[in-house]
Amino acid sequence: MIDEFKVHDEDKLLTPGLFVYPARVEQNIEAMIQIAGGTKRLIPHVKTHKMSAIIKLQMKAGISQFKCATLSEMNLLISCSVDRIILAHQPTKEKMRQFIHWQKKNPMIVFETLVDNLDSLNMFSDLAEQTGVKIKLWIDLNNGMNRTGILPEKAFSLYAAFEENIKIEFQGLHVYDGHIRPFNLNERISICNSDYESITILVKQIEESGGVVPEIITGGSPSFYPHALREKTLLSPGTTLLWDLGYKKIWKESPFLNAAILITRLISKPNTNIYCFDLGHKAVASEMPLPRVEILGLESAIHKSQSEEHLIVEYIEDNDFKVGDLFYALPYHICPTVAKYNRVYTIEDGVHTGYWNVEARDHQIELDT
């Protein structure tokens, strides 16, 4: 596998670092389009990569609508002149003011966001009245993940509140089921369908009341394929663009390629069979238990500990590793790993060709309101 990622002139590379392979990103975009049956159903999330270069590759392929989670990501999408932006993270008041400011400033872009409770809906309504805009909202549903969203059996009353407010426009239902992660694809499909039954009941309830559900957004990356089997629902994968080891293990038969990999150097051999790499918490997502990466060529190594700047592994097989040697490491979770880098190396045909900036990694922006 290492030959797939290896680059020339390794001695010119600073570590730790993150490689991205544009050709592989483009293959992943094409695979997304194939699974979705075209570009119309796709609203890819930008939270994984946070890069204008990858947004533009998707736009070149015909994708024009995107999801984001932060104001920084939203600002990036605005700068790319996309057609439609869904802020898939229910805004608090100060964020909604900025949302409205950008909506008024960029009339050629459709702005939408989520709501899952009546208090937020009323706050959005008050701001819409004060600023003279109409706010497009999706009802965010909790069908099992228990992170955000309103339970489907309680959502009809929230839907009914839309009918009483001319400043708020109901866009549809938003369903993220990132909790569905069985390795077996048929089992994953079965659970997706079972958890979706509550959504079907809600849609029927709305329609029987004389209402209409314009659109439904379903799933993320692990449930991308199961929801693609449905008719009409929109799809919003994100990690599919770069892929990572965690999702690769969940969806082994996926068509997606690892398009990002970390580079690290051996910096010390402090004891027999003990090796230290410059790949600490600051360089890779560290929210899960060890191992957090798979070092190519050291797949059987035992990952002993990790601190801010160091990763310690035990490796008992014979080798001629030297301090300073470069290694390639696949992260288990690519999204928060990307957010640790200001820019990534681009690699084409084994050559370092330049850099892509990770423009939307910051949470803090200057508010205009």
WOMO-V507814 format. One line per field, one symbol per residue. phi: phi as a letter, one per 20 degrees, with the letter a starting at -180 (. if undefined). psi: psi as a letter, one per 20 degrees, with the letter a starting at -180 (. if undefined). A space follows every 50 residues. Layout:
phi=???
psi=???
//
This chain:
phi=.fffdfcflffedecfbcecdgffffffffffffffmpefeecfeeffel cfgfffffffeoeccbdbdcfffffffffelfebcdeebgfeffffffgf gffffcfededbbdbcbfffgfffffffffdmdddecdeedddpfldcnd fgfdefffgffffecfeddfeqddcdcffecgfffffffffgfffegffg ffgfffffenecdfbcdcmcefdgfgffffemfeccfcfgfdmbffffff cfefeedfdbbedbdfdacfbgmdcddecegfdbgcedffedbdefncfe feeeabcgdccdcdcefgacfcgofecdceffcegffgfedfbcfdcclm dfdqcdfefdeeeecffec
psi=hhhhiqqrlhijppqqrpqpnhhhghhhghhggghikrihipmqqjhghk phhhghhhhhijpiqqqrirhghghghghilrhpponlooqrghhhgggh ghghhmiipppqaqqjqhggghgggghgghikrpppqqppqokihlgrqq phiiihhgghhhhjoiippohbppopliiokqhpghhggggggghihhgg gggggghhijrpogrppqrcghjggghhirphqqpmrghhhhqrhghhhg mhjqjqqojpqqqqqpiqmirpjpppqlmahiiqpkirqqqiroopikhj qpogrpagiqppqpoiqqrkpqpiqpqpppqhohgighiiphqqpppplj poibqpqnhkiqhproqi.
//
